[in-house]
Amino acid sequence: ELRAGIAGYTGEQKTRGDVKILTSCPACHQGLSRYTEATGLESDYIVVELANRVLGDKWQKAFIDKAKSGGIERVLL
């Protein structure tokens, strides 16, 4: 099914890293990542992709830095 979808979308049997499938399900993400080599299809969480697009590529580092500098206590309280 993944290959059929890729063929329908790109006209080829395997992607060159230009197609990504997004999910919000951890089990689905893990399962889809098993097919990366066979299909060239990358999977990622939709919230991570949105954060990359809206906040930029370095949002994870900025989040971790804020959390380490007392941000966790504010969230927990």
Backbone torsions as a table, in degrees:
resi	resn	phi	psi	omega
1	GLU	NA	-39.2	178.3
2	LEU	-63.1	-44.7	178.9
3	ARG	-63.4	-39.4	178.5
4	ALA	-64.2	-40.8	177.0
5	GLY	-65.1	-41.4	178.0
6	ILE	-64.0	-44.3	179.3
7	ALA	-62.8	-39.7	178.4
8	GLY	-67.7	-33.0	-177.7
9	TYR	-84.9	-42.4	-174.5
10	THR	-110.6	-17.5	-175.8
11	GLY	82.6	4.9	179.8
12	GLU	-122.6	165.4	-179.8
13	GLN	-83.6	-23.0	-176.5
14	LYS	-139.9	141.4	179.5
15	THR	-85.0	165.8	176.8
16	ARG	-112.8	35.8	179.3
17	GLY	84.9	8.1	-178.1
18	ASP	-98.6	1.6	179.0
19	VAL	-126.3	133.3	-179.8
20	LYS	-131.7	138.1	176.1
21	ILE	-103.2	131.8	-175.8
22	LEU	-108.4	142.2	-180.0
23	THR	-145.5	162.4	173.8
24	SER	-113.4	1.7	-174.8
25	CYS	-101.2	119.6	179.6
26	PRO	-58.7	-40.1	179.6
27	ALA	-66.8	-39.0	177.9
28	CYS	-65.0	-42.6	179.2
29	HIS	-60.5	-44.3	179.1
30	GLN	-64.3	-44.3	180.0
31	GLY	-65.5	-42.4	-179.8
32	LEU	-67.2	-32.3	-179.2
33	SER	-66.4	-19.3	177.4
34	ARG	-68.7	-20.9	-176.8
35	TYR	-99.3	7.6	-176.8
36	THR	-59.3	-47.4	-178.9
37	GLU	-64.5	-41.5	-175.8
38	ALA	-72.6	-32.2	-173.8
39	THR	-113.4	-20.0	-173.9
40	GLY	78.1	2.0	-177.2
41	LEU	-83.1	126.7	176.5
42	GLU	-95.3	148.8	174.4
43	SER	-122.0	150.2	179.2
44	ASP	-156.0	164.9	176.5
45	TYR	-78.6	141.1	-177.3
46	ILE	-63.4	-36.0	-179.7
47	VAL	-68.7	-32.6	177.3
48	VAL	-68.5	-42.3	178.6
49	GLU	-64.4	-41.8	177.0
50	LEU	-63.0	-43.4	178.8
51	ALA	-62.9	-41.0	177.4
52	ASN	-60.5	-42.3	-177.9
53	ARG	-72.5	-41.1	-174.8
54	VAL	-85.3	-43.4	-173.2
55	LEU	-100.5	-11.0	-179.1
56	GLY	97.3	169.8	-174.6
57	ASP	-67.7	-22.7	-174.0
58	LYS	-100.9	20.5	-177.5
59	TRP	-65.8	-33.8	-178.4
60	GLN	-65.7	-44.3	178.9
61	LYS	-63.4	-43.0	179.1
62	ALA	-62.3	-40.2	178.6
63	PHE	-64.1	-45.8	-179.8
64	ILE	-63.9	-42.1	178.2
65	ASP	-60.9	-43.2	178.8
66	LYS	-66.4	-38.8	179.5
67	ALA	-65.8	-38.7	-179.5
68	LYS	-71.3	-25.4	-178.5
69	SER	-96.4	38.3	174.1
70	GLY	99.0	2.4	-178.9
71	GLY	-69.4	-32.1	-178.4
72	ILE	-65.1	-41.3	-179.3
73	GLU	-61.1	-38.1	179.6
74	ARG	-67.6	-36.4	179.5
75	VAL	-70.6	-42.1	-177.0
76	LEU	-71.3	-30.1	-179.5
77	LEU	-83.9	NA	NA
